[in-house]
Amino acid sequence: MDPYTFSRLSTIGDLKGKRCLEVGAGGGSVARWMVDQVGPDGRVLATDLNICRLSASEGYQVQAHNLVTDPVPEGPWDLIHARMVLLHIPERAEILRKLIGALADGGSIVTEDWATEYPNVVLAAPDEESAALVEAYHVALTQRILPSNGNDPTWARRTYAAMLAGGLVDVDTDMCAQSWPGGTAGALLIPANIGQVRDHFLAEGFTEADLDRLCALAHDPRLVVRGHFHYSTIGRRPGVAS
């Protein structure tokens, strides 16, 4: 995902000397990119609930932060970026409003999330039975299991309107999706997801044999699934950047 993210962030303009906030920073790859862009006169703060994978020695500041209960770290910020964060948090709309409020005049926010609401993900499969099983897995996961845990499969496509409602201008959404053959990182999300919520799949009526078959298919290059639609939405706070 990084190359796509970097291409989108590059459309913001020159970041030299700017103040950048990376929320849900994960392993810090985007924060490291920001450091290179802002140069010695800029500032990059990387935050996450768990900061064990972040290192201040890489040129950015690190702060443990809960988007739901904590205020936005003190800014104002010229750029705020959140990737694969808001769709997982029930309070997403309020959090977006808080992040918008932390922007400097002329500052931009970029959010990236998967739209998981769309079915028909199988592009190729060893046989029709396997294709049907993978489709059933996808529907159960994205329409019932994840939403029951606070995920919103429709949030990505609704972000544009939410940014407009928050007073942002020059709002722009770009989308992409790739094919994920068995054995690739995208396809291997299938066994990863099953490992995390196996009991939920069993409650949905899947058998142990079904789940084992799904895990095997995820490693089979004859299975090719369409990755989730990746929405990247940018909005700018009115005013002139300092």
C-alpha positions as CSV (number, residue, x, y, z in Angstrom):
1,M,0.0,0.0,0.0
2,D,2.9,2.4,0.6
3,P,3.6,3.3,-3.0
4,Y,-0.1,4.3,-3.5
5,T,-0.2,6.2,-0.3
6,F,3.0,8.1,-1.1
7,S,1.6,9.0,-4.6
8,R,-1.5,10.4,-3.0
9,L,0.4,12.4,-0.3
10,S,2.6,13.8,-3.0
11,T,-0.4,15.6,-4.5
12,I,-0.6,17.8,-1.4
13,G,2.3,19.8,-2.6
14,D,5.7,20.7,-1.1
15,L,5.9,19.5,2.5
16,K,9.2,21.1,3.3
17,G,9.1,22.6,6.8
18,K,5.5,21.4,7.4
19,R,4.0,19.8,10.5
20,C,2.7,16.3,9.9
21,L,0.6,14.0,12.1
22,E,0.5,10.3,11.2
23,V,-2.3,8.5,13.3
24,G,-2.4,4.8,13.5
25,A,1.2,4.8,12.4
26,G,1.7,1.0,12.6
27,G,5.3,0.2,11.6
28,G,6.2,3.8,10.8
29,S,6.7,3.5,7.0
30,V,4.6,6.6,6.2
31,A,6.1,8.6,9.1
32,R,9.6,7.8,7.7
33,W,8.5,9.0,4.3
34,M,7.1,12.2,5.9
35,V,10.5,12.8,7.6
36,D,12.2,12.8,4.2
37,Q,9.7,15.3,2.8
38,V,9.6,17.8,5.6
39,G,13.3,18.1,6.1
40,P,15.1,19.4,9.1
41,D,12.8,22.4,9.6
42,G,9.6,20.2,9.7
43,R,8.0,18.1,12.3
44,V,6.5,14.6,12.1
45,L,4.6,13.0,15.0
46,A,3.6,9.3,14.7
47,T,0.9,8.0,17.0
48,D,-0.7,4.7,17.7
49,L,-2.3,2.7,20.5
50,N,0.7,0.4,20.5
51,I,3.9,2.1,19.7
52,C,6.2,-0.9,20.0
53,R,7.0,-0.8,16.3
54,L,7.8,2.9,16.2
55,S,11.2,4.4,16.8
56,A,12.0,8.1,17.4
57,S,15.5,7.3,16.2
58,E,14.1,7.4,12.7
59,G,13.6,11.1,12.8
60,Y,9.9,11.4,13.9
61,Q,8.4,11.9,17.3
62,V,6.4,9.0,18.9
63,Q,3.3,9.3,21.1
64,A,1.0,6.6,22.4
65,H,-2.5,7.8,21.7
66,N,-6.1,6.7,21.8
67,L,-8.1,8.5,19.1
68,V,-11.4,7.8,20.9
69,T,-10.5,9.0,24.4
70,D,-7.6,11.4,23.9
71,P,-7.5,14.9,22.4
72,V,-5.8,15.3,19.1
73,P,-2.1,15.9,19.8
74,E,-1.4,19.7,19.9
75,G,-0.9,21.2,16.5
76,P,-2.0,22.8,14.4
77,W,-1.1,20.4,11.6
78,D,-0.4,21.1,8.0
79,L,-1.0,17.4,7.1
80,I,-2.9,14.7,8.9
81,H,-2.9,11.1,7.5
82,A,-4.8,8.1,8.7
83,R,-4.7,4.8,6.8
84,M,-6.9,1.8,7.7
85,V,-7.9,3.5,10.9
86,L,-11.4,5.0,10.9
87,L,-13.3,2.1,9.3
88,H,-12.5,0.1,12.4
89,I,-13.7,2.6,15.0
90,P,-17.4,3.2,15.7
91,E,-16.7,6.8,16.7
92,R,-15.2,7.5,13.3
93,A,-17.3,10.5,12.3
94,E,-16.6,12.3,15.6
95,I,-12.9,11.5,15.3
96,L,-12.8,12.9,11.7
97,R,-14.3,16.1,13.0
98,K,-11.7,16.3,15.7
99,L,-8.9,15.8,13.2
100,I,-10.3,18.4,10.9
101,G,-10.4,20.8,13.8
102,A,-6.7,20.2,14.4
103,L,-5.7,21.3,10.9
104,A,-3.9,24.6,10.3
105,D,-5.4,27.0,7.8
106,G,-4.8,25.5,4.4
107,G,-3.8,22.2,5.9
108,S,-4.9,18.9,4.5
109,I,-6.2,15.6,5.8
110,V,-5.8,12.3,4.0
111,T,-7.8,9.2,5.0
112,E,-7.5,5.8,3.5
113,D,-9.8,2.9,4.1
114,W,-11.1,-0.2,2.4
115,A,-14.7,-0.4,1.2
116,T,-15.5,-3.9,2.1
117,E,-19.2,-3.8,1.2
118,Y,-18.9,-5.0,-2.4
119,P,-19.4,-8.8,-3.1
120,N,-18.2,-10.8,-6.1
121,V,-14.5,-10.9,-5.1
122,V,-13.4,-14.1,-6.8
123,L,-11.7,-13.5,-10.1
124,A,-10.5,-17.1,-10.6
125,A,-10.7,-20.4,-8.6
126,P,-9.8,-24.0,-9.0
127,D,-13.5,-24.9,-9.2
128,E,-17.0,-23.5,-8.7
129,E,-17.3,-25.0,-5.2
130,S,-14.2,-23.2,-4.1
131,A,-15.3,-19.9,-5.6
132,A,-18.7,-20.2,-3.8
133,L,-16.9,-20.9,-0.5
134,V,-14.7,-17.9,-0.8
135,E,-17.6,-15.7,-1.7
136,A,-19.5,-17.0,1.3
137,Y,-16.5,-16.3,3.5
138,H,-16.3,-12.7,2.2
139,V,-20.0,-11.9,2.8
140,A,-20.0,-13.4,6.3
141,L,-16.8,-11.5,7.2
142,T,-17.6,-8.1,5.8
143,Q,-21.4,-7.9,6.2
144,R,-21.9,-9.6,9.6
145,I,-18.7,-10.5,11.6
146,L,-16.7,-7.3,11.2
147,P,-19.7,-4.9,11.6
148,S,-20.6,-6.7,14.8
149,N,-17.2,-5.6,16.1
150,G,-17.6,-1.9,15.0
151,N,-16.3,-2.0,11.5
152,D,-18.3,-0.1,8.9
153,P,-18.0,-1.5,5.4
154,T,-19.6,1.6,3.9
155,W,-17.4,4.3,5.6
156,A,-14.8,4.6,2.8
157,R,-17.3,5.8,0.2
158,R,-19.0,8.1,2.8
159,T,-15.8,9.9,3.8
160,Y,-16.1,12.4,0.9
161,A,-19.5,13.6,2.2
162,A,-18.2,13.6,5.8
163,M,-15.3,15.9,4.8
164,L,-17.6,18.3,3.0
165,A,-19.9,18.3,6.1
166,G,-16.8,19.1,8.2
167,G,-16.2,22.3,6.1
168,L,-13.3,21.1,4.0
169,V,-12.8,22.2,0.4
170,D,-11.0,20.7,-2.6
171,V,-12.2,17.3,-1.5
172,D,-11.0,14.5,-3.8
173,T,-11.4,10.7,-3.7
174,D,-9.3,8.2,-5.6
175,M,-9.9,4.5,-5.6
176,C,-7.8,1.5,-6.5
177,A,-8.0,-2.3,-6.2
178,Q,-5.6,-5.1,-7.2
179,S,-5.9,-8.8,-7.9
180,W,-4.6,-11.0,-5.0
181,P,-3.5,-14.5,-6.2
182,G,-3.2,-17.2,-3.6
183,G,0.0,-17.0,-1.7
184,T,0.2,-13.2,-1.8
185,A,-0.1,-11.0,1.3
186,G,-3.7,-10.0,0.3
187,A,-4.9,-13.5,-0.2
188,L,-3.3,-14.6,3.1
189,L,-5.6,-12.2,4.9
190,I,-8.1,-15.1,4.6
191,P,-6.3,-17.4,7.1
192,A,-5.3,-14.4,9.2
193,N,-8.9,-13.4,9.6
194,I,-10.1,-16.9,10.3
195,G,-7.4,-17.3,12.9
196,Q,-8.7,-14.2,14.7
197,V,-12.5,-14.9,14.6
198,R,-12.8,-18.6,13.9
199,D,-15.6,-19.0,16.5
200,H,-17.6,-16.3,14.6
201,F,-17.3,-18.2,11.4
202,L,-18.4,-21.4,13.1
203,A,-21.4,-19.5,14.5
204,E,-22.2,-18.4,10.9
205,G,-22.5,-22.1,9.9
206,F,-19.1,-22.7,8.4
207,T,-17.6,-26.1,9.3
208,E,-14.1,-26.8,10.5
209,A,-13.5,-28.4,7.1
210,D,-14.8,-25.3,5.4
211,L,-12.4,-23.1,7.3
212,D,-9.4,-25.5,6.7
213,R,-10.3,-25.5,3.0
214,L,-10.4,-21.7,2.9
215,C,-6.9,-21.5,4.5
216,A,-5.6,-24.0,1.9
217,L,-7.1,-22.0,-0.9
218,A,-5.4,-18.8,0.3
219,H,-2.1,-20.5,-0.6
220,D,-3.3,-21.8,-3.9
221,P,-2.2,-19.6,-6.9
222,R,-5.2,-20.8,-8.8
223,L,-7.4,-18.7,-6.5
224,V,-7.4,-15.1,-7.4
225,V,-9.5,-12.6,-5.5
226,R,-10.1,-8.9,-6.0
227,G,-8.7,-6.8,-3.3
228,H,-11.0,-4.5,-1.4
229,F,-11.6,-1.1,-3.0
230,H,-9.0,1.2,-1.5
231,Y,-10.5,4.7,-1.1
232,S,-8.1,7.6,-0.5
233,T,-9.9,10.9,0.3
234,I,-8.2,14.2,0.6
235,G,-9.7,17.4,2.0
236,R,-8.3,20.8,2.7
237,R,-9.2,23.3,5.4
238,P,-10.0,26.7,4.0
239,G,-7.4,29.5,4.3
240,V,-3.9,30.1,3.4
241,A,-1.1,27.8,4.6
242,S,1.5,29.5,6.7
